[in-house]
């Protein structure tokens, strides 16, 4: 990837929050590539039906988070710290994204993000089902796939969660709001004999029974309180998945965020925590990537194969330029699974590209601009359903010849009651050959880690 402008100079636009750092970082990357500033289309304009796109524009869709008015229009409430309302938010947000696609198609603009991909990425149940069907290693889940599909398991409250845990022999699970982000509403749940239970979460209830996100992770040991929280979260939709034991670094549980641009893993950061949630705003900290590579090698594994798992996950969304993959290492650092794939998972300021990735010296935004430039030719306009229809899916995202230009490896989806991960030796991988700013949110559309009275304010 090269950050410099080519003989073909795209006209870029970004749908986002104009004053937000995400838009600012993207504009910095555009300027660094020697391009004219991207035209900004605000989410407020989109929601008010006033968004305009121009013929031939290349349009990036970014997060609608960290804007009070936009959040109010999407969620229908005035308190962005509230956990409830994520289903309404999801419905309105995905409708708005599809409207962006429709308007771009009508104008003859092209999109870097597929609206239908975004809709799947913001439903943990659908995303899990897509990954699982493609053979990407994921934690076992009784709620994977369409809510109304064949074999779909209803989750109407705590009684259903208890039943599914027992039926699927899952004594340790994560219970997640289907449309949440940044660990909003997430509960790490453990059960044992004689009715013993323990939950780890950042959700708190006020005197009126309303749920809020807090910066403080706490433990709950009474089933009554756990049941009350789950019952309050269930109307917005819940996803349940097995809690996989993860590798550790310096006594702290660890996982990775890997950014994949145009099909290539370009950036990776280690996240560590003393709690099951590694999000920075919940007490997580950056880990050491060199130590991770060394641990994988010492276990007889392959770092290249670990990155290939992330690329296989991203390949499930081939019409979306960039995704952030949450990679879960098993205890021992030899096997890996994908926890989530995030549509707006690229907010890792000052983190430069991995060696051999083609994005060396570039941040995540610079890598995306370089991928667009590397296409060297305009893409065809957005199709009626709202995403780009290129003659070649790799060319559409500026995908040049790379270490991973080959057919997806055959998969060996290993399943056991305790572990559903891939080993670096389960898949053939071709040979190939930091620290970001401290408060980058981990996932989700809003990526909003602002605290107000110890509450975290963000959209799902």
N, C-alpha and C positions, 0 to 999 in steps of 0.2 A: 504494500500500500504506500502510496506517495501522497503527502499532504498538499502538493502544489497543484495549481490549476492546469488542466490539460487543454488541448485544442478545442474541446467541447466544454463550454462553460455553462453549467446549469443555472437556472433561476430558481432559487430555493425559497420556500416558505415554511413556517413552523406554526402549528396550532398549539397554543400553550397559554400560560399566564405571563403576560409581558414583563412584569417586574421580577419574576421568579428566577432563582439561580440556575435552574435547568435551562431555560431559554438563554440566559446570559452565557453559560458555558458553551452552548451550541453556537451562539453568535461569535464567541471568541474563536472557536474552531473554524468557522466559516471565514473569518477575517484572516486567520493564520494561513489558510490555504490560498489566500490572494483573491478571494471571491467577494462580490458585493454582499452587503448584509442581507440576511434572509428577511423576507417580509413576514411580520408577525400577525397572525390571526388569533384574536383572543378567544378563549372559551366562552367568555360572556357574549361575544358576537355570535358564536355558534348557537348558544342556548337561546338567544333572542331572535334567531333566524336572520341575522344580518351578515353572516360570513360570506366573503367573496373570494373566489379563486380565479387565477388567470390561466389562459391557454399555455401549455408547455411548462408550467411550474412543476417543480418536484417538491412534494409536501411531506413534511415530517409531522407526525402526531405525537404530542408530548403530554405529560400529566396535567390534569385539571386541579391538582391539589394546591393547598396553601393560599387559597383565596376565599375569603369569607362569603362573598356574594355568590360565587360559583358553587360553593359547597351548599349554601342554603337552597339554591335552585335545584341542585341534584338530590339532596337529602330530604328537603322539605322541612328542615328544622333550623333553629338558630344557634345550636351549640355543636360545633364540630368535634368536641371531645366525646360526644355520645357514641356508644357502640351500636345501639339499635339503629335501624333504618338502612342497613347496607343493601337489602334487597331492592328497596325503592331507588337508592343511589345507583345500583347496577342497572336497573331497567332504564333509567333516564340517561345514564352515561352511555350505555351501548346504543341507545337510540340516537344520541347526539353524534357518536362516532360514525354510525351508519349514514347519518345526514351529511357528515363531512365527506364520506365516500361518494354519496349521490351528487353533491355539489361539485366535487372535484371532477367526477366523470362528465357532468354536464358542461363544465368549463374546458375540458380537454387537458386537465392537470393530471399528474401521476402521483401515486402515494408510495411512501416507503414502508407503510404499515397496512396490513390487511384488517379492515374492520371486523371481519368474522373471526380472524385469529385473536384479536383483542377481546372479543366477547368470550371466547373459550378460555383465554388466559386469566380472565377475571372471574371465572367460576372454577374453583378448585376441584370440584367433582368432574366437570367436563374435561379439564386439563389432565387430570390423573387418568381418566379413561382413554384419552387420545394417546398419551405416553405409553400406557400399558398395552394398548392394542398394537402399537408400533414396536413393542419389544424393548422399550427403554426400561431399565430397572427402576422400580418405584416401590415404596413401602406398600404392603398389602392394605387393601381398603374395602370395606363392605359398602361404601357409598360411591364408588367409582362409576363415572359415566352419567348419562342423562338421568335426571330425577324421575322422569316418567317412562324410562325405557324398560325393556325386559329385565326382570330380576332386580329392579331398583328397590332399595330398602328405604322405607320412610323413617325419618328422624324427627319425630314430633316433640321430643323432650327427653328428659333424663331416663325415663323408663325404656325408651327405644335404644338409647346409648348403652345402658346396662345390658339389655338383651343382646345387642349386636356384639358387644365385647365378649359375652359368655358364649354365644353361638360360634363365633369365629376364633375363640381361644386367644383373645388379645387382652392380657391383663394390664398392658401398658399401651396407651394410645395418646395421640394428639387429637383433640376436638377443636376444629377450626370453623369460624364463620365462612361460609362458602365464598363470599365476596369480600373478605377482609384483606388487610395488608398491614405491614409493619407490626405483625404479631397482635393486631387489634382483636381482642376477644378470644385469643388462643388459650387453650387450657391443656397442659401436660398432665395426664391422668393415670394414676396407678391404683390398682385394686389388689387386695390380698384376702386371705381367708378370714372367716369370722366377721365379714362385713367391713373390714378395714379399708380405708380409702385415703388417698392423698392427691391433691391437685396443686399445680403450680401455675400461676396466672398473674397478669397485671390488671385484670378487670376488677373494678370495685363498684359497690352499690351505694347510692346515697339514701337518705331517709325516706325518699319517695319511691324507692325501688328502682330508680333509673341506673343504667350501667354506664360507667365511664372508664376510659383508659387512663392508667396511672403510670408514672415513671418508676414505680416501686413494684418489683416482683414479690409476690407473697405466696404462702402455702396455706391451703385449706385442708382440714382433716376431718370435717364432719360431712356426712353424706347429705344432710339436709341443706347445707349451704351450697354444695356442689350442684345438687338438684335444682335449687332456686336459680342459680346462674345459667345452667344449661337450658332450663325451661324458658328463661327470658331470651336466650340467644336463638333458640330453635325456630321461631317464626320466620327469621330471615334466611334460613337454610344452614345446615351444618354438614361438614365433611369430617369423616373419621378415618384415621390411618394408623397403622401400627407404629409404635414408638421404637425406632431402631436404635440400638446401642451405637454411639458414635465414637470415633477416635478422639484422642485428647492430645493437648500440647501444653506442657508445663503445668499439668494438673488441672487444666480447664478443658471442658468439652469444646470440640472444634468442628466447623464445617467451612465451606468455601462458597463465595459468590464468583461465578465465572461468566464473563460477558462474551457472547458470541455475536460477531458481526459478519454478515454475508457468508454464514456457514462456517466461520473459523473462530476458534477460541482465541481471543485477543488479549483479554485481561483477566486476572484472577486475584482475589484477596481472601485471606484467611480471617475468620471471625471466631473468637473464643469467648467463653462465658463460664461462670460458676453455676448458672441455671440452665435449664433445657433450652431457653430462648437466647440466641446469640446476637440479637439486634442491639446495635450500639446504644440506642436511647434507653435500653433496659439493662444497662450495665455491661454489655459486651465490649470487647476490645479487639483491636487488630492483632493478628498473630503473625508468625514468621513463615513466609512462603518457602524460603530455602529449607527450613526445618521440615516442612511438609514433604517437599521433594525427597529429602534425605530419608524420612520415615517410610515413604512409599518404596524407595529403592531398597532400604534395609529389610523390608517385608517381602522382597522378591517381586514387587509390583512394577508398574510402568506408569509414569506421570503422563506420557503421551496417551496411553489408553484411557486414563482418567479424563483427560480433556476430550477424547473422542466420545465418551459417554455424553458430555455436555453438547457436543456437536450433533449427536444423534437426537437429543431432545430438541434442539433448535430446528433440526431438519423436519420436525413435525409441523413447523410453521414457516414454510419456505418463502412465503410472500411477505414476510415481515423482516425488515433489515436487521434488527438488533433485538436480542432478548438477554435477560440476566437469569442464569441457571443456578439454583441452590443445590450444590453437590454435597452429599452426605457420605463421609468416609466411615466405614465400619471400624469397630475396634480392631486394632492391628494394622490399619492403613493399607489393606490389600484389596478390599472390595468397596464398591461405590454404588450409591443409588441417587436418583434425582428427587429432591424434596418438592420443589416448585419451579415453575418457569414464569418469569416476570416480564410483562410488556414494557415497563419503565424501570428496568433494573440496572440502568447504566450510570446512576449518579454516584460516581467514585472519583471525586475531584483529585487531580494531580497524580492519579495512578497511571503509569505508562505501560505500554504493551509488553506482552511476554516475549522473551527471546524466541526468534524463529516464527513469530506470528505474522510478520509483515506490518505490525503496528508499533514497532519499537520507537520510542520517543514521542508517541502520540497518546493523548488521553482517550477515553471511550468515545467522546464526541468527535475528536480529530480522526479516529479510525473510521467512524461512520461517514464523515465528509470525504475521506480518502476513498472509501468504497464506492461512493456515488461517482466520484471523478474517474475512478478506474474503469467504469463502464464504457467511457469514451464515446458514447453515442446516446442520443435521447431514447427514452423508453416510450412505449405506446401509451396512450391516455388510459386513465383508470376506467375499468369496466363498470357496467351499471350496478353491480353488486358492491362496488366501492373499493376494490383494490387493483393494483397495477396488473396488467396482463402483458408481460414481456415475452419476446420470442424465445428467450432462454432465461430460466429462473436465476441462474448464477450471474449472468450479465446484467440482469435487472438490478441487482444489488451491488454491482461493481465487483463481482467475485472473479478475481484473476486466478490463474493457475497457482495451486498451493500444495502443501504437503498432504492435504486431505482430499484432493480431487480424485475420488475413486468411489466405487459403489459402496453403499453402507455395508459394514461387516455383518456377517450372519450372527445372530444373537443366541445366547444360551441363557434363557431367563430362569435363574435359579430361585427356587422358593423353598423356604423352610419356616417353621413356626416362629423362629427368632430373627431370621435375616432374609431379606429379599433384595440382594444387591448383586452387582456384577463385579467379578474379579478382573484386574487388568489382563489376565491371561484367558478370560472367557471369550475375548474378541480379538481378532487380528487387527493390528494398528500399524500404519506405516511409520517409519522412523522420521523424526524431525528433532531437528535438534529435538521502598514502595510504601510504600505506605501512603495511603490516601488521607485526606483530611479526616478529622476525628468524628464528625457527626453525620456522615452520609447515611441516610435511611436505607433500610435493607430491601424493601420491596414495595410494590403497590403503586397505584396511580398517584396518590397524593405525596407520598414520601415526606410527610410533614411531621417533624419531630419537635415542634415547638411545645413547650409546656406552659400550662396556665393553671396556677394553683395545684401543681403536681399532677396535672392531667395532660395527656398527650392529645393534641388536636390534629386530626388528619382524616381525610376521606378514606373509605375502604379501599 
